[in-house]
Amino acid sequence: MSFGADLSRKQKALLAALLLVMALFYCWTAGTSEWSLLPGKNLPGFYGLLAQGFLAGQLSLLVQPDPKLLALPDPYDPAQNWRYRLHDAALFHGKYYLYYGPAPALLVFAPFRLLTGYDFPESSAVALFCSTGLLFSFLLLRLLCRTYLPDTPFWLLVAFVPALAFGNIAPFLLRRPAHYEVAISCGYALVFASLYCFASTALQQPLRKGFLLLSSLLLGLAVGARFPMLAASLAPFALFVYWFFFKWRASPVRNRVALGLVMFEPLAACLFLLGLYNYVRFGSWTDFGLRHTLQGIIGPREYTFFDPTRIPTSFFYYVLAPPLFIRDFPFVRLAAHNYLAPPAGYVLERIAGVLPMVPLLSVLLPAPFWLRTLRRSNPALLFVAVTSLIIGSAPLALYCLSGGTMRYEVDYATFFLIPALLVWCAGLHALRDRPRLHVSATAAFVILLALTVALNGAISLTGYYDNLERASPRTYQAIRTLFSPIENVLR
């Protein structure tokens, strides 16, 4: 049964149930770490402090630096400030700031505190944002398949849910749901909500300008949460170029310009306000506060945040590095292992590459074959797939200039996964008249999907620092007991 037509009630109910199960899994993962899901008074977390600062009419955090910190000869020297610093806060002119984007505080933390008087927990925020990102990435993928691959079977649509839920690296992110993860998950949620709105109005008639405005605003807010999400503006820009020069070529230029304003004014306004936010805080439109952070390894004044010599090392770790396979539960772990000797000053945290962690992406490797095939059979789908790959490659290229850490993979994993799943759909459809190859390809897809779920499920139990075992040892041991037969065999 295909989903080119409307889904039946049972099919919709099944998909909704699967998405709900994934959202509950996200909540469980975040809630069994070292942070509660429940609101409270004076909860730990930078975004709560930033929200309190906003509500008090200031851009700095609502916490004062220790006078002993300010009295140090060099407050940014980790060897001097370790007793007094607020780790990873930005210190500037005697005040603490947050170098992460302000959008989560404006959208969730400040409104919640204003309405309830309580702090919204960062763990709940990460679970909320990851669930929202999963929902809209699934809706976007379903929309693309309905438009370009209407003969895709319903079982494959069902398989998309766990593929996206685990292949987006969010399960790992949720195991340590701190302020780092709040910004990343918020950017993930907003950018896919934006792209879904853009796609839904672009692929349907008549054109809904209200949706374009909302899409542009959501994209601007995504950048306000996570600046590398600006790469996603390539999608509406490419769409506008197509409309301007081809689809609406006969329309007056002023009408086409008006369309451009609708598409980009909210995004431009958000970028302006984000730059102004930086200027008021640090005196520079492009200074987010990285140079003023109090870090634990290398002082920000000595550390080079972007260095081209790091590209080979970072590319290996972000894309190719395998995880560690061990005999003890949960059998797969991340480690700051040095397969490649990193350059001097290179900061490497626990990480494995997106390709071995999401083996469904392997379908993208024979690029000449599927590029040529889609160019002949479905050029519109090819354009969508390539655009998504380019968007995902932009933040990856940025991170290849810096250090290596697993959480950044959330910024680009889904942009690679969506075209990969589209290629799987197109490939399985092309083999429908060749039964043996079709069965083999289907089996390969199912196996790689199972591996994607298993690998990311395993690292979701450990995170960076074994957060589940530390926070909920009984729960960890209960899960380990379920897998004890496998552990006994491997030993």
Secondary structure by P-SEA (a helix, b strand, c coil): ccccccccaaaaaaaaaaaaaaaaaaaaaaaacccccccccccccaaaaaaaaaaaccccccccccccccccccccccccccccccccccccccccccccccccccccaaaaaaaccccccaaaaaaaaaaaaaaaaaaaaaaaaaaccccccaaaaaaaaaaaacccccccccccccaaaaaaaaaaaaaaaaaaaaaaaaacccccaaaaaaaaaaaaaaaaacccccccaaaaaaaaaaaaccccccccaaaaaaaaaaacaaaaaaaaaaaaaaaaaccccccccccccccccccccccccccccaaaaaaaaacccccccccccccccccccccccccccccccbbbcccccccccccccaaaaaaaaaacccaaaaaaaaaaaaaaaaaaaaaaabbbbcccccccaaaaaaaaaaaaaaaaaaacccaaaaaaaaaaaaaaaaaaaaaaaaaaacccccccccccaaaaaaaaaaaaaaaaaac
